[in-house]
């Protein structure tokens, strides 16, 4: 989980500072995570938000401490500070085929908004216009 958080946060450095009407999303392919096909929602929530947003029995630890989330204040990584300022969503995807249109139809998509940049209402509004939004009745969730 620490390595996944580092990789995602490092991608944030490639994004410019946000401007009005432009939203930044990092999509993470989680197929190889924990050798179990992408982990689960609790893993994704802890990667994004930290242990306070996970059921206590599912919190992951590193060196005796709960692993901090990318959007969590006080995360030790400088790249996480950049992510908190520039990234509006992290999308966790578990692709199966790498085929055209799959990101709209894959059932294992989980999008988590950055609460420092978007209110819940803003996140819902923005997600409704997301070009890779899942097809009706399929695909991912905004959480």
URWODA-V959262 format. One line per field, one symbol per residue. ss: DSSP state (h for helix, s for strand, l for the rest). phi: phi as a letter, one per 30 degrees, with the letter a starting at -180 (. if undefined). psi: psi as a letter, one per 30 degrees, with the letter a starting at -180 (. if undefined). Layout:
ss: ???
phi: ???
psi: ???
//
This chain:
ss: lhhhhhhhhhhhhhllllllllllssssslllhhhlllllhhhhhhhhhlhhhllhhhllssllsslllllllllllhhhhhhhhhllsssssllllllllhhhhlllsssssllllllhhhhhhhhhllllllllllllssl
phi: .dddedddddddddcdddbeicbcbcccdceddhhbijibddddddddcjddcbeedcdcbbhicdddcedddidddddddddddbcdbcccbbdcbhceidddcddcbbccddddcbdeddddddddcddceedeibidbcb
psi: eeeeeeeeeeffffklkklkfkkkkkkkjgefkggghgaaeeeeeeeeflffgkkefgkklkhgkkkllegkkgkfkeeeeeefffkekkkjkilefhlkfefffkfikjkkljfffkleeeeeeeefgkfgkklkglalkk.
//
